[in-house]
């Protein structure tokens, strides 16, 4: 997508107000809130499809097809549709008291109805459409753990190099018990682990950079694992936000 489809949440109003909750509204943008008219829609289509067509002629054809659909559906009552985009049908609105009652223009309305079909309903991540709440809190997540030089895949570190953990919403709330710990996890013999001293060089919402543990020497590191645990603690949720990232030590 060129632009994020951003929305925000506002309190539910009207008859549902008593039930609480929020409803979504798309983000207002004065520069973009005006509808794109037929000329604009045609210009977009011509650019996307690289058509070399007279736009006025194309506009004439589009209007002609739509007017024909409406006119013929109103005349014979048959539903017409354009592929999986939409259909046009004829409906009578209003209540009849008896089975033998005839149509009364004062009580009943004859209306053309447009029904969107599959192409309008099938929106979602697979079609590149995923609305984003502008007030959202990014999910706490670790996406990679690797050497700081940026030359290696995730889960690969280099002895002696700084270590970089990347993710989202990694900021630590120290006031509520949040902390970062780095542990050596042994893979020889019986599984065991011990803590090692680690220095945080830099810390942002998307990246934590550690210095190589001073008490983790080459003999200790060889054939073992290095694991990092980022624990975020918040009021009322002290134990439910923990993520682990593990990597094999790589010597070069």
RODO-2510 file (C-alpha; in nm, 4 decimals, decimal comma):
residues 252
     n   res          X          Y          Z
     1     x     0,0000     0,0000     0,0000
     2     x     0,1184     0,3526    -0,0740
     3     x    -0,0467     0,4897     0,2383
     4     x    -0,1551     0,3334     0,5628
     5     x    -0,5307     0,2966     0,5990
     6     x    -0,5419     0,4684     0,9368
     7     x    -0,8398     0,4828     1,1703
     8     x    -0,9084     0,5912     1,5269
     9     x    -1,1632     0,4772     1,7839
    10     x    -1,4431     0,6935     1,9243
    11     x    -1,6962     0,6048     2,1961
    12     x    -2,0144     0,4352     2,0764
    13     x    -2,3111     0,6736     2,0785
    14     x    -2,6872     0,6492     2,0299
    15     x    -2,8858     0,3463     2,1428
    16     x    -2,5701     0,1382     2,1986
    17     x    -2,4026     0,3971     2,4232
    18     x    -2,5119     0,2167     2,7415
    19     x    -2,3188    -0,0967     2,6363
    20     x    -1,9940     0,0977     2,6114
    21     x    -1,7132     0,0236     2,3694
    22     x    -1,5758     0,2052     2,0675
    23     x    -1,6337     0,2234     1,6944
    24     x    -1,3823     0,2884     1,4197
    25     x    -1,3627     0,6034     1,2112
    26     x    -1,1134     0,6516     0,9327
    27     x    -0,8590     0,9226     0,9977
    28     x    -0,9685     1,2615     0,8683
    29     x    -0,7418     1,4357     0,6186
    30     x    -0,8758     1,7639     0,4730
    31     x    -0,6586     1,7177     0,1662
    32     x    -0,8053     1,3747     0,0901
    33     x    -1,1585     1,3687     0,2280
    34     x    -1,3245     1,4899    -0,0920
    35     x    -1,4589     1,2008    -0,3038
    36     x    -1,2713     1,1207    -0,6231
    37     x    -1,5142     1,1810    -0,9098
    38     x    -1,5509     0,9859    -1,2336
    39     x    -1,2793     1,1880    -1,4058
    40     x    -1,0385     1,1035    -1,1250
    41     x    -1,1349     0,7346    -1,1228
    42     x    -1,0795     0,7133    -1,4992
    43     x    -0,7432     0,8905    -1,4696
    44     x    -0,6322     0,6405    -1,2019
    45     x    -0,7411     0,3443    -1,4160
    46     x    -0,5678     0,4778    -1,7258
    47     x    -0,2443     0,5290    -1,5326
    48     x    -0,2586     0,1856    -1,3644
    49     x    -0,3387    -0,0001    -1,6891
    50     x    -0,1360     0,2237    -1,9229
    51     x    -0,4373     0,2710    -2,1487
    52     x    -0,4085     0,4917    -2,4541
    53     x    -0,7797     0,5747    -2,4696
    54     x    -0,9703     0,8991    -2,4991
    55     x    -1,0912     0,9541    -2,1377
    56     x    -1,4101     1,1237    -2,2586
    57     x    -1,4949     0,8193    -2,4720
    58     x    -1,4235     0,5858    -2,1796
    59     x    -1,6476     0,7981    -1,9565
    60     x    -1,9256     0,7754    -2,2174
    61     x    -1,8992     0,3924    -2,2247
    62     x    -1,9029     0,3593    -1,8457
    63     x    -2,2084     0,5802    -1,8071
    64     x    -2,3788     0,4013    -2,0945
    65     x    -2,3309     0,0583    -1,9323
    66     x    -2,4614     0,1771    -1,5949
    67     x    -2,7651     0,3578    -1,7357
    68     x    -2,8469     0,0502    -1,9444
    69     x    -2,8336    -0,1731    -1,6368
    70     x    -3,0675     0,0554    -1,4427
    71     x    -3,3130     0,1086    -1,7293
    72     x    -3,3448    -0,2575    -1,8275
    73     x    -3,3646    -0,3848    -1,4685
    74     x    -3,6449    -0,1344    -1,3996
    75     x    -3,8320    -0,2510    -1,7096
    76     x    -3,8185    -0,6303    -1,6707
    77     x    -3,7270    -0,6829    -1,3026
    78     x    -3,4341    -0,9143    -1,3842
    79     x    -3,1206    -0,8835    -1,1746
    80     x    -2,8095    -0,7774    -1,3613
    81     x    -2,4536    -0,8004    -1,2373
    82     x    -2,1021    -0,7084    -1,3438
    83     x    -1,8796    -1,0082    -1,2726
    84     x    -1,8089    -1,0249    -0,8973
    85     x    -1,8283    -0,6486    -0,8476
    86     x    -2,1953    -0,5646    -0,7937
    87     x    -2,5515    -0,6506    -0,8969
    88     x    -2,8586    -0,4342    -0,9608
    89     x    -3,2035    -0,5662    -0,8701
    90     x    -3,5602    -0,4366    -0,8351
    91     x    -3,7421    -0,4356    -0,4995
    92     x    -4,0794    -0,3210    -0,3718
    93     x    -4,0683    -0,1596    -0,0272
    94     x    -4,3743    -0,1265     0,1931
    95     x    -4,6406    -0,3369     0,3666
    96     x    -4,9410    -0,5007     0,2009
    97     x    -5,2387    -0,5743     0,4269
    98     x    -5,4020    -0,8419     0,2081
    99     x    -5,2800    -1,0954    -0,0447
   100     x    -5,4946    -0,9317    -0,3151
   101     x    -5,3720    -0,5724    -0,2571
   102     x    -5,2285    -0,3949    -0,5592
   103     x    -4,9281    -0,1627    -0,5657
   104     x    -5,0149     0,1781    -0,4171
   105     x    -4,7614     0,4575    -0,4852
   106     x    -4,8738     0,6268    -0,1629
   107     x    -4,7814     0,3196     0,0468
   108     x    -4,5196     0,1390    -0,1561
   109     x    -4,1919     0,2297    -0,3225
   110     x    -4,0321     0,0669    -0,6256
   111     x    -3,6571     0,0876    -0,5863
   112     x    -3,3440    -0,0188    -0,7684
   113     x    -3,0973    -0,1789    -0,5273
   114     x    -2,7240    -0,2190    -0,5769
   115     x    -2,5616    -0,5089    -0,3937
   116     x    -2,1804    -0,5277    -0,3644
   117     x    -2,0469    -0,8727    -0,4462
   118     x    -1,7289    -1,0653    -0,3636
   119     x    -1,4805    -0,8100    -0,4967
   120     x    -1,6102    -0,5529    -0,2476
   121     x    -1,6207    -0,7877     0,0488
   122     x    -1,2867    -0,9653     0,0095
   123     x    -1,0668    -0,7000     0,1699
   124     x    -0,7907    -0,7944     0,4104
   125     x    -0,4170    -0,8595     0,4453
   126     x    -0,4089    -1,0882     0,1396
   127     x    -0,5277    -0,7969    -0,0759
   128     x    -0,2816    -0,5557     0,0831
   129     x    -0,5487    -0,3862     0,2933
   130     x    -0,4936    -0,3797     0,6685
   131     x    -0,6356    -0,0844     0,8672
   132     x    -0,4090     0,0543     1,1394
   133     x    -0,5267     0,2175     1,4616
   134     x    -0,3369     0,5466     1,4996
   135     x    -0,3577     0,5059     1,8797
   136     x    -0,2372     0,1469     1,8838
   137     x     0,0385     0,0185     2,1102
   138     x     0,2759    -0,1943     1,8973
   139     x     0,2938    -0,5576     2,0023
   140     x     0,5902    -0,6459     2,2238
   141     x     0,7939    -0,8723     1,9977
   142     x     1,1502    -0,9841     1,9268
   143     x     1,2141    -1,0307     1,5546
   144     x     1,5890    -1,0953     1,5416
   145     x     1,8993    -1,1563     1,7535
   146     x     2,2325    -1,1303     1,5756
   147     x     2,5824    -0,9830     1,5663
   148     x     2,6020    -0,6036     1,5537
   149     x     2,7898    -0,5886     1,2221
   150     x     2,4662    -0,6641     1,0323
   151     x     2,6390    -0,9211     0,8107
   152     x     2,4795    -1,2321     0,9589
   153     x     2,1377    -1,3906     0,9677
   154     x     1,9245    -1,3836     1,2786
   155     x     2,0218    -1,6417     1,5421
   156     x     2,3901    -1,6047     1,4500
   157     x     2,6348    -1,4127     1,6668
   158     x     3,0109    -1,3647     1,6489
   159     x     3,2373    -1,4157     1,9477
   160     x     3,3492    -1,0812     2,0877
   161     x     3,1056    -0,8696     1,8859
   162     x     2,8248    -0,6621     2,0307
   163     x     2,4839    -0,8301     2,0242
   164     x     2,1723    -0,6679     1,8782
   165     x     1,8133    -0,7607     1,9594
   166     x     1,5535    -0,6074     1,7263
   167     x     1,1773    -0,6017     1,7626
   168     x     0,8881    -0,3728     1,8473
   169     x     0,7751    -0,2034     2,1690
   170     x     1,0979    -0,3025     2,3450
   171     x     1,1027    -0,0029     2,5793
   172     x     1,1444    -0,1201     2,9384
   173     x     0,9293     0,0179     3,2195
   174     x     1,1883     0,0131     3,4985
   175     x     0,9494     0,1756     3,7464
   176     x     0,7283    -0,1330     3,7270
   177     x     0,9979    -0,3986     3,7395
   178     x     1,0976    -0,4284     3,3764
   179     x     1,4481    -0,5469     3,3045
   180     x     1,6715    -0,7121     3,0446
   181     x     1,8739    -1,0220     3,1232
   182     x     2,1278    -1,2130     2,9156
   183     x     2,1910    -1,5803     2,9972
   184     x     2,4365    -1,8425     2,8763
   185     x     2,2489    -2,1672     2,8115
   186     x     2,4695    -2,4752     2,8142
   187     x     2,4047    -2,7516     2,5629
   188     x     2,6761    -2,9970     2,6757
   189     x     2,5725    -3,2767     2,9063
   190     x     2,2822    -3,1904     3,1311
   191     x     2,0986    -2,8734     3,0432
   192     x     2,1842    -2,5926     3,2805
   193     x     2,2190    -2,2193     3,2664
   194     x     2,4007    -1,9406     3,4435
   195     x     2,3751    -1,5662     3,4256
   196     x     2,6519    -1,3529     3,2810
   197     x     2,7225    -0,9846     3,3348
   198     x     2,6002    -0,7764     3,0447
   199     x     2,6144    -0,4085     2,9611
   200     x     2,3394    -0,2395     2,7618
   201     x     2,5071     0,0008     2,5187
   202     x     2,1897     0,1475     2,3715
   203     x     1,8180     0,0873     2,4106
   204     x     1,5284     0,2090     2,1956
   205     x     1,1746     0,0993     2,1215
   206     x     1,2930    -0,1163     1,8293
   207     x     1,6497    -0,2205     1,9213
   208     x     1,8626    -0,3174     2,2220
   209     x     2,2404    -0,3371     2,1800
   210     x     2,4483    -0,5373     2,4287
   211     x     2,8226    -0,5435     2,4775
   212     x     2,9770    -0,8901     2,4515
   213     x     2,9637    -1,0491     2,8038
   214     x     3,3046    -1,0039     2,9652
   215     x     3,2832    -1,3305     3,1640
   216     x     3,1826    -1,5397     2,8633
   217     x     3,5152    -1,6583     2,7209
   218     x     3,5905    -1,8644     2,4112
   219     x     3,6076    -2,1994     2,5899
   220     x     3,2774    -2,1356     2,7626
   221     x     3,1147    -2,0235     2,4402
   222     x     3,2283    -2,3017     2,2096
   223     x     2,9461    -2,5445     2,1295
   224     x     2,6996    -2,3740     2,3580
   225     x     2,4053    -2,1380     2,3204
   226     x     2,3591    -1,7764     2,4057
   227     x     2,0056    -1,6733     2,4947
   228     x     1,8566    -1,3329     2,5551
   229     x     1,5412    -1,2735     2,7553
   230     x     1,3566    -0,9432     2,7432
   231     x     1,0995    -0,9143     3,0193
   232     x     0,8544    -0,6274     3,0259
   233     x     0,6569    -0,5765     3,3464
   234     x     0,3566    -0,3476     3,3718
   235     x     0,0983    -0,2906     3,6421
   236     x    -0,1398    -0,5843     3,6565
   237     x     0,0576    -0,7778     3,3945
   238     x     0,3847    -0,8491     3,5738
   239     x     0,4316    -1,2010     3,4415
   240     x     0,2705    -1,2194     3,0991
   241     x     0,5134    -1,0302     2,8768
   242     x     0,8263    -1,2377     2,8258
   243     x     1,0094    -1,3149     2,5038
   244     x     1,3188    -1,5292     2,4388
   245     x     1,5601    -1,5191     2,1467
   246     x     1,8384    -1,7780     2,1163
   247     x     2,1374    -1,7982     1,8844
   248     x     2,4294    -2,0321     1,8180
   249     x     2,7719    -1,8854     1,8820
   250     x     2,9605    -1,8402     1,5561
   251     x     3,3405    -1,8112     1,5441
   252     x     3,5135    -1,6304     1,2589
***
